[in-house]
Amino acid sequence: PRRWRPWLSVGHGGTLDAPASGVLILLVGSATKTPKAFLEGNKTYRAVAELGYETDTLDATGVVTEKADWEHVTSESLEAAFPAFRGTIDQIPPQRSALKHKGKRLSDWALEGTPIEKPPRH
C-alpha cells in the first residue's frame, strides 16, 4: 500500500501558460535541490501562427488591438526572418503569465485591470 511521506519533497520545473501544451517536469526528493540539471539544454518549439493581428496579451487569447496587411509575406521572407528568433532571446513576459509580482501572478493583475510591465528576460 502507498503511504503519504510528508518528508518527501516534490516540485516542478516551471509552468505552462494556460493555452500551452508540452511537458512539465516534476522533481522528487533530492532532485528538487538541483532543478537546473534537469532543465538546461536545447529546446525546440513548434508554433502555429495567424498573421496580421496583434492582441493585448500577445497571444491568441487576447483582444485584437491591431490589424495589418500580411498579403506581401512570402515563404522566403519568413525563412529570412527566422534567424532572429534562434539562440538566446530576451523576451518581455506577456501580461497573462504565471510569473509573479508581489506574490500574485501577472495574469491575475491583468484580469483585475492593473497590467504589470516586467523587464525582458531570457
Accessible surface in RSA format (square Angstrom, percent):
REM  Atomic radii and reference values for relative SASA: ProtOr
REM  Chains: A
REM  Algorithm: Lee & Richards
REM  Probe-radius: 1.40
REM  Slices: 20
REM RES _ NUM      All-atoms   Total-Side   Main-Chain    Non-polar    All polar
REM                ABS   REL    ABS   REL    ABS   REL    ABS   REL    ABS   REL
RES PRO A   1   164.92 120.2 107.65  98.1  57.27 208.2 126.05 104.1  38.88 241.6
RES ARG A   2   242.09 101.6 208.43 106.2  33.66  80.1  85.23 116.5 156.86  95.1
RES ARG A   3   180.15  75.6 165.37  84.3  14.78  35.2  60.62  82.8 119.53  72.4
RES TRP A   4   205.79  82.6 177.62  86.0  28.17  66.1 167.41  89.3  38.37  62.3
RES ARG A   5   116.90  49.1 113.79  58.0   3.11   7.4  13.03  17.8 103.87  63.0
RES PRO A   6   105.62  77.0  77.47  70.6  28.15 102.3  78.74  65.0  26.88 167.0
RES TRP A   7   182.30  73.2 151.20  73.2  31.10  73.0 142.56  76.0  39.74  64.5
RES LEU A   8    64.04  35.7  52.53  37.6  11.50  28.9  53.58  37.6  10.46  28.1
RES SER A   9    56.95  48.1  47.87  63.9   9.08  20.9  19.59  41.7  37.36  52.3
RES VAL A  10    93.06  61.2  59.11  53.5  33.96  81.8  59.11  51.4  33.96  92.1
RES GLY A  11    24.57  30.3   0.00   N/A  24.57  30.3  24.57  67.4   0.00   0.0
RES HIS A  12    98.82  54.0  77.54  53.9  21.28  54.4  47.02  48.5  51.81  60.3
RES GLY A  13    17.35  21.4   0.00   N/A  17.35  21.4   2.29   6.3  15.06  33.7
RES GLY A  14    39.53  48.7   0.00   N/A  39.53  48.7  33.57  92.1   5.96  13.4
RES THR A  15    84.73  60.3  55.89  56.7  28.84  68.7  43.34  58.2  41.39  62.6
RES LEU A  16    78.92  44.0  56.15  40.2  22.78  57.3  57.39  40.3  21.53  57.9
RES ASP A  17    58.72  41.1  50.33  50.1   8.39  19.8  14.23  33.5  44.49  44.4
RES ALA A  18   105.95  97.4  62.92  97.1  43.04  97.9  75.23 105.9  30.73  81.4
RES PRO A  19    86.96  63.4  46.24  42.1  40.72 148.0  59.00  48.7  27.96 173.8
RES ALA A  20    50.38  46.3  25.95  40.1  24.43  55.6  35.04  49.3  15.35  40.7
RES SER A  21   108.80  91.9  78.92 105.3  29.88  68.8  46.59  99.2  62.20  87.1
RES GLY A  22    58.68  72.4   0.00   N/A  58.68  72.4  28.28  77.6  30.40  68.1
RES VAL A  23   128.20  84.4 102.42  92.7  25.77  62.1 105.79  91.9  22.41  60.8
RES LEU A  24    80.21  44.7  60.00  42.9  20.21  50.8  60.52  42.5  19.69  53.0
RES ILE A  25    60.67  34.5  56.25  41.9   4.42  10.6  60.00  43.2   0.67   1.8
RES LEU A  26   118.32  65.9  95.48  68.3  22.84  57.4  95.48  67.1  22.84  61.5
RES LEU A  27     8.46   4.7   7.39   5.3   1.07   2.7   8.46   5.9   0.00   0.0
RES VAL A  28    80.58  53.0  66.89  60.6  13.70  33.0  66.89  58.1  13.70  37.1
RES GLY A  29    19.36  23.9   0.00   N/A  19.36  23.9  18.42  50.5   0.94   2.1
RES SER A  30    89.00  75.2  74.93 100.0  14.08  32.4  41.68  88.8  47.32  66.3
RES ALA A  31    22.56  20.7  17.17  26.5   5.39  12.3  21.75  30.6   0.81   2.1
RES THR A  32    39.26  27.9  20.18  20.5  19.09  45.5  14.81  19.9  24.46  37.0
RES LYS A  33   168.68  82.3 137.69  84.5  30.99  73.8  91.84  82.7  76.84  81.9
RES THR A  34    78.40  55.8  73.07  74.1   5.32  12.7  66.82  89.8  11.57  17.5
RES PRO A  35    47.44  34.6  47.44  43.2   0.00   0.0  47.44  39.2   0.00   0.0
RES LYS A  36   145.04  70.8 144.95  88.9   0.08   0.2  89.78  80.8  55.26  58.9
RES ALA A  37    80.92  74.4  40.95  63.2  39.97  90.9  51.86  73.0  29.06  77.0
RES PHE A  38   105.00  52.5  83.47  51.7  21.53  56.0  88.11  53.4  16.89  48.3
RES LEU A  39    57.21  31.9  46.65  33.4  10.56  26.5  49.46  34.7   7.75  20.8
RES GLU A  40   129.11  74.1 101.49  76.8  27.63  65.8  43.78  84.7  85.34  69.7
RES GLY A  41    61.11  75.4   0.00   N/A  61.11  75.4  37.52 103.0  23.60  52.8
RES ASN A  42   160.04 110.4 123.71 119.5  36.33  87.5  34.00  81.8 126.04 121.8
RES LYS A  43   140.73  68.7 107.66  66.1  33.07  78.7  62.95  56.7  77.77  82.8
RES THR A  44   134.89  95.9 100.82 102.2  34.07  81.2  72.16  96.9  62.73  94.8
RES TYR A  45   179.09  83.6 148.92  84.7  30.18  78.5 125.52  94.3  53.57  66.0
RES ARG A  46   233.16  97.9 196.70 100.3  36.46  86.8  79.73 109.0 153.42  93.0
RES ALA A  47    92.96  85.5  56.27  86.8  36.68  83.4  62.77  88.4  30.19  80.0
RES VAL A  48   152.96 100.6 118.80 107.5  34.16  82.3 122.16 106.1  30.80  83.5
RES ALA A  49    83.79  77.0  47.66  73.6  36.13  82.2  54.33  76.5  29.46  78.0
RES GLU A  50   136.82  78.6 111.61  84.4  25.21  60.0  47.91  92.7  88.91  72.6
RES LEU A  51    66.18  36.9  58.27  41.7   7.91  19.9  60.46  42.5   5.72  15.4
RES GLY A  52    17.61  21.7   0.00   N/A  17.61  21.7   6.67  18.3  10.94  24.5
RES TYR A  53   106.25  49.6  75.13  42.7  31.12  81.0  34.80  26.1  71.45  88.1
RES GLU A  54    84.00  48.2  78.95  59.7   5.05  12.0  21.67  41.9  62.33  50.9
RES THR A  55    17.43  12.4  14.04  14.2   3.40   8.1  13.64  18.3   3.79   5.7
RES ASP A  56    71.78  50.3  49.58  49.3  22.20  52.5  29.95  70.5  41.83  41.7
RES THR A  57     4.79   3.4   4.45   4.5   0.34   0.8   4.79   6.4   0.00   0.0
RES LEU A  58   115.53  64.3  84.08  60.1  31.45  79.1  88.67  62.3  26.86  72.3
RES ASP A  59    46.04  32.2  31.38  31.2  14.66  34.7  36.86  86.7   9.18   9.2
RES ALA A  60   106.83  98.2  65.88 101.7  40.96  93.2  76.11 107.2  30.72  81.4
RES THR A  61    70.11  49.9  40.97  41.5  29.14  69.4  47.63  64.0  22.48  34.0
RES GLY A  62    15.24  18.8   0.00   N/A  15.24  18.8   0.59   1.6  14.65  32.8
RES VAL A  63   104.58  68.8  99.78  90.3   4.80  11.6 104.58  90.9   0.00   0.0
RES VAL A  64    67.49  44.4  46.36  42.0  21.13  50.9  46.36  40.3  21.13  57.3
RES THR A  65    85.22  60.6  46.80  47.4  38.43  91.6  50.22  67.4  35.01  52.9
RES GLU A  66   107.93  62.0 101.09  76.5   6.83  16.3  32.04  62.0  75.88  62.0
RES LYS A  67   149.49  72.9 121.15  74.3  28.34  67.5  68.71  61.8  80.78  86.0
RES ALA A  68    65.81  60.5  49.12  75.8  16.69  38.0  59.52  83.8   6.29  16.7
RES ASP A  69   100.16  70.2  75.34  75.0  24.82  58.7  45.80 107.8  54.35  54.2
RES TRP A  70   117.82  47.3 117.55  56.9   0.27   0.6  98.22  52.4  19.60  31.8
RES GLU A  71   133.89  76.9 107.78  81.5  26.10  62.1  41.73  80.7  92.15  75.2
RES HIS A  72   132.95  72.7 108.27  75.3  24.68  63.1  92.86  95.7  40.09  46.7
RES VAL A  73    46.19  30.4  27.02  24.5  19.17  46.2  27.65  24.0  18.54  50.3
RES THR A  74    66.92  47.6  59.95  60.8   6.97  16.6  61.29  82.3   5.62   8.5
RES SER A  75    82.96  70.1  72.94  97.3  10.02  23.1  34.01  72.4  48.95  68.6
RES GLU A  76   130.50  74.9 122.60  92.7   7.90  18.8  69.84 135.1  60.66  49.5
RES SER A  77    54.84  46.3  42.79  57.1  12.06  27.8  47.34 100.8   7.51  10.5
RES LEU A  78    70.54  39.3  70.19  50.2   0.36   0.9  70.54  49.5   0.00   0.0
RES GLU A  79   108.83  62.5 100.78  76.2   8.04  19.2  41.21  79.7  67.62  55.2
RES ALA A  80    79.77  73.3  48.76  75.2  31.02  70.6  60.14  84.7  19.64  52.0
RES ALA A  81    46.17  42.5  36.47  56.3   9.70  22.1  45.97  64.7   0.20   0.5
RES PHE A  82    79.34  39.7  79.00  48.9   0.34   0.9  79.00  47.9   0.34   1.0
RES PRO A  83    79.86  58.2  67.01  61.1  12.84  46.7  68.17  56.3  11.69  72.6
RES ALA A  84    82.40  75.8  49.84  76.9  32.56  74.1  62.26  87.7  20.15  53.4
RES PHE A  85   142.20  71.1 125.35  77.6  16.85  43.9 125.35  76.0  16.85  48.2
RES ARG A  86   156.97  65.9 136.69  69.7  20.28  48.3  65.52  89.6  91.45  55.4
RES GLY A  87    70.11  86.5   0.00   N/A  70.11  86.5  41.69 114.4  28.41  63.6
RES THR A  88   113.05  80.4  74.08  75.1  38.97  92.9  43.44  58.3  69.61 105.2
RES ILE A  89    71.58  40.7  59.04  44.0  12.54  30.2  62.23  44.8   9.35  25.4
RES ASP A  90    95.99  67.2  69.96  69.6  26.03  61.5  19.44  45.8  76.54  76.3
RES GLN A  91   123.23  68.9 119.46  87.3   3.76   9.0  26.71  56.9  96.52  73.2
RES ILE A  92    97.73  55.6  88.14  65.7   9.59  23.1  88.14  63.5   9.59  26.0
RES PRO A  93    10.20   7.4   2.76   2.5   7.44  27.0   6.57   5.4   3.64  22.6
RES PRO A  94    36.34  26.5  34.85  31.8   1.48   5.4  36.34  30.0   0.00   0.0
RES GLN A  95    29.89  16.7  28.59  20.9   1.29   3.1  20.39  43.4   9.50   7.2
RES ARG A  96    76.96  32.3  69.87  35.6   7.09  16.9  20.41  27.9  56.54  34.3
RES SER A  97     9.30   7.9   7.24   9.7   2.06   4.7   2.31   4.9   6.99   9.8
RES ALA A  98    23.98  22.0  12.97  20.0  11.01  25.0  14.02  19.7   9.96  26.4
RES LEU A  99    47.74  26.6  43.52  31.1   4.22  10.6  46.95  33.0   0.79   2.1
RES LYS A 100   127.99  62.4 108.84  66.8  19.15  45.6  55.87  50.3  72.12  76.8
RES HIS A 101    48.35  26.4  45.61  31.7   2.73   7.0  33.38  34.4  14.96  17.4
RES LYS A 102   175.70  85.7 127.28  78.1  48.41 115.3  88.05  79.3  87.64  93.4
RES GLY A 103    65.68  81.0   0.00   N/A  65.68  81.0  33.89  93.0  31.79  71.2
RES LYS A 104    63.40  30.9  60.47  37.1   2.94   7.0  41.52  37.4  21.88  23.3
RES ARG A 105   110.31  46.3 109.43  55.8   0.88   2.1  25.44  34.8  84.87  51.4
RES LEU A 106     0.87   0.5   0.67   0.5   0.20   0.5   0.71   0.5   0.16   0.4
RES SER A 107    12.75  10.8  12.75  17.0   0.00   0.0  12.37  26.3   0.38   0.5
RES ASP A 108    50.14  35.1  48.56  48.3   1.59   3.8   9.80  23.1  40.34  40.2
RES TRP A 109    44.55  17.9  44.55  21.6   0.00   0.0  44.55  23.8   0.00   0.0
RES ALA A 110    24.80  22.8   9.20  14.2  15.59  35.5   9.96  14.0  14.84  39.3
RES LEU A 111   126.81  70.6  92.54  66.2  34.27  86.1  95.89  67.3  30.92  83.2
RES GLU A 112   111.86  64.2  76.25  57.7  35.61  84.8  45.66  88.3  66.20  54.1
RES GLY A 113    60.68  74.8   0.00   N/A  60.68  74.8  33.52  92.0  27.16  60.8
RES THR A 114    65.57  46.6  63.79  64.7   1.79   4.3  39.84  53.5  25.73  38.9
RES PRO A 115    79.10  57.6  62.98  57.4  16.12  58.6  62.98  52.0  16.12 100.2
RES ILE A 116    27.36  15.6  24.50  18.3   2.85   6.9  26.24  18.9   1.12   3.0
RES GLU A 117   136.82  78.5 112.71  85.3  24.10  57.4  62.19 120.3  74.63  60.9
RES LYS A 118    54.50  26.6  47.21  29.0   7.29  17.4  18.82  16.9  35.68  38.0
RES PRO A 119    95.52  69.6  86.80  79.1   8.71  31.7  93.51  77.2   2.01  12.5
RES PRO A 120    77.68  56.6  58.38  53.2  19.30  70.2  58.38  48.2  19.30 119.9
RES ARG A 121   133.65  56.1 127.25  64.9   6.41  15.3  41.99  57.4  91.67  55.6
RES HIS A 122   161.33  88.2  95.03  66.1  66.30 169.6  91.07  93.9  70.26  81.7
END  Absolute sums over single chains surface
CHAIN  1 A    10735.3       8244.2       2491.1       6368.9       4366.5
END  Absolute sums over all chains
TOTAL         10735.3       8244.2       2491.1       6368.9       4366.5
